[in-house]
């Protein structure tokens, strides 16, 4: 078991509130953290998910919304996201065949993490600018 710095749980002993460190399992946490990073790892997966959440469904729409991504990389990342059940590939039987991508309900459980990352990135950007004296 390991302790987190500055994180405590309230415990009552003899009707008095006492703060004790929260115990955590570092090995299990590292495994779950690595599992999460495996799914979102890389330069393109979060931007792809964000693009889908912003309404882009077709391959070219997604590609145009992400500056710098190549067709090969987009195809590879879409396949990996589909394999991890984050997105779904939908083939519509039309002429010509229409392929669209959509987020899964499982992906929506990830939205709080993405928003936290966006907020942290914004704060980090501002922190660096403050240190450099830039407004």
C-alpha positions as CSV (number, residue, x, y, z in Angstrom):
1,X,0.0,0.0,0.0
2,X,1.1,3.6,-0.7
3,X,0.0,7.0,0.5
4,X,-1.0,9.9,-1.6
5,X,0.5,13.2,-0.6
6,X,-1.9,15.5,1.1
7,X,-5.0,13.3,0.6
8,X,-6.7,12.1,3.8
9,X,-9.9,10.4,4.8
10,X,-11.9,11.4,7.9
11,X,-12.0,8.8,10.6
12,X,-13.7,9.1,14.0
13,X,-12.0,7.8,17.1
14,X,-13.5,8.4,20.5
15,X,-16.0,10.8,18.9
16,X,-13.1,12.9,17.6
17,X,-12.4,13.5,13.9
18,X,-9.0,12.3,12.9
19,X,-7.5,12.5,9.4
20,X,-5.6,9.5,8.2
21,X,-3.8,9.1,4.9
22,X,-5.7,7.3,2.1
23,X,-4.1,3.9,1.4
24,X,-3.9,2.9,-2.3
25,X,-2.5,0.0,-4.2
26,X,0.2,1.4,-6.4
27,X,0.6,-1.8,-8.5
28,X,-3.1,-2.0,-9.4
29,X,-3.3,1.7,-10.0
30,X,-0.3,1.5,-12.4
31,X,-1.9,-1.3,-14.3
32,X,-5.2,0.6,-14.7
33,X,-3.3,3.8,-15.7
34,X,-1.3,1.8,-18.3
35,X,-4.6,0.4,-19.6
36,X,-6.1,3.9,-20.0
37,X,-2.9,5.2,-21.7
38,X,-2.9,2.3,-24.1
39,X,-6.4,3.3,-25.3
40,X,-5.7,7.0,-25.6
41,X,-1.9,6.9,-26.3
42,X,-0.4,8.9,-29.1
43,X,-0.8,12.2,-30.8
44,X,-4.1,11.5,-32.7
45,X,-6.6,9.5,-30.6
46,X,-7.8,12.3,-28.4
47,X,-8.2,14.7,-31.4
48,X,-10.1,12.0,-33.3
49,X,-12.5,11.4,-30.4
50,X,-12.9,15.2,-30.0
51,X,-13.6,15.5,-33.8
52,X,-16.3,12.8,-33.5
53,X,-17.8,14.5,-30.5
54,X,-18.0,17.7,-32.4
55,X,-20.2,16.2,-35.1
56,X,-17.7,14.9,-37.7
57,X,-18.8,11.5,-38.9
58,X,-17.3,10.7,-42.2
59,X,-13.7,9.9,-42.8
60,X,-12.8,13.0,-44.8
61,X,-14.6,15.3,-42.3
62,X,-12.6,13.8,-39.5
63,X,-9.4,14.1,-41.5
64,X,-10.1,17.8,-42.4
65,X,-10.8,18.7,-38.8
66,X,-7.4,17.4,-37.6
67,X,-4.5,19.4,-39.2
68,X,-1.5,17.3,-40.0
69,X,-3.0,13.8,-39.7
70,X,-2.3,11.5,-42.7
71,X,-4.8,9.1,-44.2
72,X,-2.7,6.2,-43.2
73,X,-2.5,7.3,-39.6
74,X,-6.2,8.2,-39.4
75,X,-7.1,4.8,-40.7
76,X,-4.8,3.0,-38.2
77,X,-6.1,5.0,-35.2
78,X,-9.8,4.6,-36.2
79,X,-9.2,0.8,-36.3
80,X,-7.6,0.8,-32.9
81,X,-10.3,3.0,-31.4
82,X,-12.9,0.6,-32.9
83,X,-11.1,-2.4,-31.5
84,X,-11.2,-0.8,-28.0
85,X,-14.9,-0.2,-28.3
86,X,-14.5,3.6,-28.1
87,X,-16.0,4.2,-31.6
88,X,-18.2,2.3,-34.0
89,X,-17.9,2.0,-37.8
90,X,-21.3,2.2,-39.4
91,X,-21.6,1.1,-43.1
92,X,-24.8,2.4,-44.7
93,X,-26.0,0.3,-47.6
94,X,-26.4,3.1,-50.2
95,X,-25.0,3.7,-53.6
96,X,-22.2,4.6,-53.2
97,X,-21.6,2.8,-49.9
98,X,-21.4,5.4,-47.0
99,X,-19.1,4.7,-44.1
100,X,-19.5,6.8,-40.9
101,X,-18.0,6.7,-37.5
102,X,-19.7,7.4,-34.2
103,X,-18.8,7.4,-30.5
104,X,-20.1,4.5,-28.5
105,X,-21.9,4.9,-25.1
106,X,-18.7,3.5,-23.6
107,X,-16.8,6.4,-25.1
108,X,-19.1,8.9,-23.4
109,X,-17.8,7.6,-20.1
110,X,-14.5,9.1,-21.1
111,X,-15.8,12.6,-21.7
112,X,-15.0,13.8,-18.1
113,X,-11.4,12.7,-18.6
114,X,-11.1,14.6,-21.9
115,X,-12.6,17.7,-20.4
116,X,-10.2,17.5,-17.4
117,X,-7.3,17.1,-19.9
118,X,-8.5,20.2,-21.9
119,X,-8.9,22.2,-18.7
120,X,-5.5,21.1,-17.4
121,X,-3.9,21.9,-20.8
122,X,-5.4,25.4,-20.7
123,X,-4.2,26.0,-17.2
124,X,-0.8,24.7,-18.0
125,X,-0.6,26.9,-21.1
126,X,-1.5,29.9,-18.9
127,X,1.0,29.0,-16.2
128,X,3.8,28.8,-18.7
129,X,2.7,32.2,-20.2
130,X,2.7,33.7,-16.7
131,X,6.2,32.5,-16.0
132,X,7.3,34.1,-19.3
133,X,5.6,37.3,-18.5
134,X,3.1,37.0,-21.4
135,X,-0.5,38.0,-21.0
